[in-house]
């Protein structure tokens, strides 16, 4: 190990974020915390350990590394898509992606597009209010005064 090389771990990543604006830092830290909880709950390892294992796997077998990485990410997306808004899942994922990049785990946009599936935002069906509905709203407002 070189004396110049810095250790890459979550604590060092958090220190790196200190120069960012407060809201950006909070979003990135929140994403890291969510990913850490997922790793500990579903894989019984810390996110640091999983990243180290992925890097070892990358040196041994590139195809297995890719499959494992995207399987883990898809499981994470699936779990959080049950808890969060679809747009939030994509935003948090982009922050998790930058966290993984810090460790040297690079994800390709093309791979993400083809290997991962994100939940679609639900569209609200809109319809015009009828005259009776408007009258009811106005009447209820008058009764409140």
N, C-alpha and C positions, 0 to 999 in steps of 0.2 A: 504494500500500500504506500502510495506517495504521501509525503508530508504536506504537499501543496493541496492535494485533493480534499475538498470539504465533504463531510458526511451529509447525505441527503436523507432527511427524515421530516416528519410532520412539524416538529418544533422549528427546524430551520426554515421550512416553508412558511410558517406563521411569521417568523422574523422578517422574511423577505417581503411579506405583504404590508409591513409597517409603513412603507413609503407611499402606499396607495391611498386614495381618498377613503374616508371612513365608511361610506355606504358600500363601495366596491369591496373593501376589506371584509365588512360584515357578511356580504353575500358569498364571498369565497370561503370564509371560515364556516359559514352555515353549511355550504355544500360539502366541505371536508368532514364536518361533524356527522352529517347524514351518511356519507360514504363509510366513515369509520364505524358507525353504529351498525350499518348493514353488514360490513365485513365481520365484525365481532359476533353478530347475531346469527348470520347464515353460514359463515365459514370457520368460526372459532379462532380467527387470527386477526391481528391488528392490520390496518391498511398498509402500514410500513412493511410488515412481514409478507403480505400478499404481493406488494410491488417488488420486493426483493426476489420472491419466488418466481414471479413473472419474468424478471430480467434473467434469472438463471435458466429458466425454460426457453427463453428466446435464444440463448447461446447454444442450447442443446438441440432444439427442434422448433424451427420457425413456424411450421404449420400448426403444431400443437399449441404453441404460444398464442397464435392468432385466434384459434378456436377457443382457448381458455379465456383469453382477455375479453372477447366479445360475448362469450357466454356469461361471464361475471357481470359485464355491463348491461346485458339484456335482462338478467335477473334483477339487477338494481332498478332499472327502468320500470320493469313490471311491478315490482314492489311499491315504488313511489308513485306510480301512476294511479294506484288505488287510493292514495292518501292526498295527492296534490292535483291541482289544475294542470292540464296537459301543457300549457305554455310555461308554467313554473318548472315542470319536469325538464323541459328542454333548456331552460335557463340554468338550472342547477347542474344539469349534465355538462353544459359547456364549462362551468367552473370545476367540476370533477375532472373533466378532460385536461384542463390546465394544471391541476394538481398532479395528475398522472404524468403529464409531460415533464414536470419538475423532476420526477424520479427517473426519467428517461424512457417512459412508456409512451410511444408515439401512436396516435390514432389517426388514420387517414380519413379524410372527408368522404371519399368514395366508399370505403369500407363501412363507415357509419351509415351511409345512405342505403347500402345494400344488405348489411348484416344485422342492423338494429331496427326495431320497429317502435316508434313512439306513438303514444295515444293521440288521437285526433281531437282537436277542440270541439266541444259540443256546440252546435248552433241552435240558438233560440229561435223558435218559430214565431215570427212576428205577424200580427194581423191588426187591421185597423179597428178602433173602438166603434161600436155602434152608438147610435144616438141615445138609446136607452142606458147604455153603460156610462156615457158621459153625464147624463142626467142624474144617475145614481151617485156618481162621484161628487157632483156639485151639491146635491141634496144632503149628502153625508157631511160635507164641509160646512154647510149652512147650519146643520144641527149641532156641530161642535162649538159654534160660537155662542 
